[in-house]
Amino acid sequence: MSAVVPIITGIIDIINKYMVAQTPLTRDGDSGDDIIKVENSFQFAPFQEAVLLDDGYEIFGDPHYDMYERVRIKEVIDSFTLRLYEPLIDTWTTDRQSFIQKAIGHDPLYTNRIYYGDREVIPTEAMAVTVEPLSMSNEWIYIQGGISEEYRVSINIYGKDIETDEGMQILNKYADAMYTLFMNNIHLDINSYDTPLLFDANEGDTVVYVADTEDNREYIKLSSDLLGSCTPHIGNPPSSAVYDVQDNSYVDIDMEVIDIQPPTYVAGGIMAVTFNRPLLTKCRCDPAPGKEYRVSEYAFLRRQGIYIYDSRVDNIEYGYVQKGSAFIRAARLNWFGKIVEEFRFPQKSNSVTYIPNLTESSSSSSSSSF
């Protein structure tokens, strides 16, 4: 039961979330402003470089075609407000879908330039990333019956083939930032399921409320039901039966769901999800007043997916790679991740010899032959 596809797509999602980190402006950013309002500032931090763009960036002839404004974050005031070191030069409006995103070395990476699998020809001269599965190996780690599967992945970063110190420095900064990203995410979220809370949750609560939808009915289950499966599955047994609650300020992990009400789906209703213990408010960043998981701070319930118990980037190669007849500036990060595939015994065999049922006529015929 190979997990290579969810692992690769999960790595791409993480790169999108942390390296691209786009968030729309919620108020026009006028020339001279040093404070901008955004949808969610969670992925930004002081001293980071960023760029502002709008929907005219890829439209030839637009005033903002192939243009962005470079900025640097001075302060993350709250989940919706960023302060810049220097005031804006241009004006960026919400009616043109203006947004801000991270940019290492002031050279942005775009979502549509992160590819599943490497390419013989990279179809862009801007920054690009490919995520290429390399191999899988396994070994027994306990009887009965867990197999540890180790997946090897190559993360390739391509930059402009320009003979300048700045070009190589940008590429090296991307490689180092990618290394830091994965070292800060040793246990990746792979194949998890998130759904927003409908109401604020307080420290000490044992119940949270989510929308009663078909998707939530499918993915939010009692932990005992999820653990009771007799079929082989990917990931440690608790990983698919354990839940987290978090917002931009707090996080609590590894809870079990012991009750869900109402027990039957009602369109447009509310699900009350009960945990096996009270909620804690472990701080992720600056704590919000009142120690609450706030809907306004993007509180959500997560069912954990595949649990990767050991992973890291164990090697980086800096320099050039050959693509076709050209040499392209590139960096290659070699990543590995280990999961447990659980087998339950005894296993039902599908390799038995087929024996047809004897009909009454065939039985009589056989008897008459003696």
N, C-alpha and C positions, 0 to 999 in steps of 0.2 A: 504494500500500500504506500507507494512513493509519495513523499510530501514535497517534491522539488518545485512544483508549480506554485503552491501557496507560499513557500519560502521565498522564491524569486519575486513574486508579486508583492509579498510583504516587505521585502527589502526596497523595492521600487516605491512603495507607499511611504516608507520611512524617509527616503531621500526627498520625495515630494514634500512631505510634511516639514522636515527640518532644514533642508538645503535650499528649497525653493521658497517655502513659507510665504505664500501670497495671502494678503488680506485686503479687501476692498476699503476704500475711503467711505466714510458715512457722512462726511461734510466736505464741501469744497475746500481745497487747500489753495489759498490765494498767495500770490507773490508777496513775499515779506513775512509770511507766517512761519513761526518756528515750532508751533504745536499743531499736530494733525490728529483728526479723529478717525478711528479705524473700527472695523467690525470686531476684530479680536487680536489683541497684541501679544498673545500668549507665547508665540514662537520667537519673539524679539527680545533683545537684551541690550544694556548700555554698551557703547563702543562699537557695536556692529555696523557694518556698511550695508547700505540698501539702495534701491533705485525706485523711482516713481514712474509708472507707465500708464497709458490708457488704451482704449480699443483702436486707436489709430496707428499703433506701433507697426503693424504689418500691412497697412493699407497704403499703397503707393500713391503719392500726391497729397496725403493728409499732412497737416502742419506738424503732427507728432510722428510722422513716418520714420522708423528706424531711429527714434530719439527717446531717451529717458533722462531723468534728472538724478544725479548722484547725491545721496544724503548720508549722514551718519547719525545713529541714534545716541542721544545724550542721556535720556531717561525714559523708562517705562512708567508713566504716572499711574495708570490703572489698566484694566483689561481693554479699554477703549481709547486710550490717549497716549501718544508718543511725543516726546520733546526732541527736537533736532539740534545739532550743534550750530548749524547755520540756517538762516531763513531761506525759504523757497525762492527760487529765481523765477520759475514759470508758474502758471496757474493750472491746477489739476482738479477737474470737476467730476461730480458723481454722475451727471447725465452722460458722460463719456466712459463710464465704468472704470474710473481711475483706481489704481491699486498700488500698494507698496509691497516689495518683496526683497528678501535678502540678496546680497550680491558680494561675493568674496572677491577682493581686489577690484571692486566696482565693476565686475564682469558677471552679469547674471546668468543663471542656468534656468532654462524654461522647461515646463512640464512636458511639452511635446518633443523634447530632446533627451528624454530618459527612455532607453530602449530595453525591452526584454530580449536578451541575446545580443552577442557582438555582431558587427557588420564588417564585410569586406571593404565597403566604401561607406564612410560616415557622411550622411547627406547634409552637412552643415559646416560652416567655418567658425561658428560660435562654439561656446562650451557645450559638450555633450557627454552623457554617461551611458554606458551599456552594462547590463548585469547578466553575466553568462554562467550557467550551471556547468560545472566541470566533472564532478564525480560524486559517487556515494559508496561508502563502505560501512560494514556493520560488524558487531561482535556481541555475543551474549554477555549480559551483565548480571542477570540473576535467573534462577530456575525455580519455579516456572512463573512467567516466562517472558522476560523482557529482553529485547534486542536494542542496543544503542546504535542508531544510524547517524553517521557523520557525513554531512553534505559540504562539499567544497565549491566555492563560488568565486569567480573573478569579477571584480568591479573595476571597470576601465573608464578613466577620465580623459577626454580629448579636448585639446585647446587649439587655438589658432597657430598655424605653422609660420610664426614670424620670428625673425632673427633678432630678438631684443631681450635684454635682461628682464624687462617687465613681463613679457609673455611667459617666460619660464617661472618667474616668481608667482604669478597668478595660478599657474598650474600646480605648483608646489603647495601653495596655500589651500587650494581645493583638496589636494590629496591629504594634507594634514587635518583639514576640517572634517573630511570624510572619516579619517581614522578616529578622530575624537568623537564623532557622532556614534560610531559603532562601539567604541569602548565605553561610552556612556549609556549604551543600550545593549548590555550583555544579554539580557533576557528580552528578546524582541517580541512585540505583539504581532503574532502571525495568526490570521484567520479568526480574530476575535470579533465579537458582535457588540455594537454600542447602540444604546437608545436613550434619548434625553429624559431627565426627570421632569414631571409636570409641576411639582411643587418643591419648595425648599425643604431640605432635610437637616435636622439638628443632630449634634453630637448626642448619643444615647438612644436615638431612634432605632427601632428594629424593623420598621416598615418604610419602603419608598414606593412612589406611585409613578407609573409609566402608562403610556397610551395602550389601550386594549386593541391591538392591531393583529392582522394575520401574521406578519413577520415576527412580532413580539411573542405571539402564541407559539410560533415554530421554534424560536431560539431561546426563549426564557422558560426553562423547565426546572422542576424540582431536582436538586442535586442528587437525591437518592435514585431518581429515575435514570439520570445520566450515568451514574456509577453502576447501575444494575445491568448494563448491556453485556451480553455474552459474546458479542462479535469482536474481532480484532479492531483496534483503532489506533490512530496516530496520537502520540503525546502521552505524558504521564496520566494515569487514571484520574487524579484530581483536576487536571488542567481544564478539561471540558465541562467540569461540574462546579467550578469555583467562580465567584463574581467579585467585581470591584465597583466602588463608587468614587467618583472624583469630580472636581471642578478645577478652575484655574488656580485655586489656593490650597486645596486639601485633597488627600487621597486616602482611601482605606481599601485594603486588598484581602483576598483569600477568605471570602465569606461564602457560606453555603445557603442556598434558598430552601426553606423548609415548608413554605406555604405560598400559594398564589390564589388570590381571589379577584374576580369571580372565577370559578373553575371552568366555565364554558364561555366561548367567545361571544361577545355582544358588540356589534358594530358601533363605533364611536364612544365606547365605554372607557373605563379606567381599570388598570390592573394594580392591585395592591400586592407587592412582593415582600415577603417576610424573611428575614435573615435569622441565622442560628445564634447571633449575638448582637449587642448594640453597636451602632456606628461609632467609630473613632474619627478624630479630625487630625490626621498627621499632616504637618505642614509641608507643602511642595515648594512654596516660594514665600511671598509676603502674605501673612495671614489676613483674611477678611474679618472685619469686626463681627463678633457674635458667634464665631465658630459654627458656621452653617455651610452646607453644600447648597449654593444658591443657583437657581435657574438663570438669573442674570449673569452669573459667572460660568455658564455653560456646563452645569452639573449633568452627569449622565451615569447610567448603569452599564457596566460592561461584563459580558460573559467571556472569560478567558478562552483563547483558542489553543493552538499548538504551543506546548511549553518547550522552549529551547533551554536546556539546563547548562550548556557550556558553549560559548561562542566568542569569537573575537577576530580582529584582523591581525594575523600573525606575520605579515610581510608586506612591504610596499616597494614597488619598483618605480623609480623616477626615470624620465628620459624620453626616448622616441620609440614608436613602433611603426612597422611598415604596413601600409594599407594599399594594396595594388602596387602601383609603381611609385607611390609617394611615401615619404616619411613624415609622420605626423607627431607633434608633441603629444605625449600621453603619460599617464601614471596608471599603474595597475596595483590594486589592493587585493590581496588574497585573503578571503574570509572563510571561516568554517563555522558550522553550527551543528550541535548534537541534540537529537531528540530520542525518546524512547518509544518504540512500537510495542504495545502490549499484546501478547497472544494468550488466549484462554484455552485451557485443555480440559477434557479431550476435544480434539478437532474433528469435525465431521469431514469424512473423506468423500470427494467427488470422483475418485478413481476406481470405484468398485466395478467389477464386471457386470454388464447388463444381463439380467436373467428375466426372460419374459414370463408373465403370468401363464399358468396352465389353464386353458379353458376346459370345460366339461368334455367337449368332443375330442380335443387332443389327448386328454387323459384317458378316455375310453379307447381311443385308437392305440395309445401306447400299451394299454393293458391287453388289448387283443393280440398284440404282436408276440406276447409270450406264450 
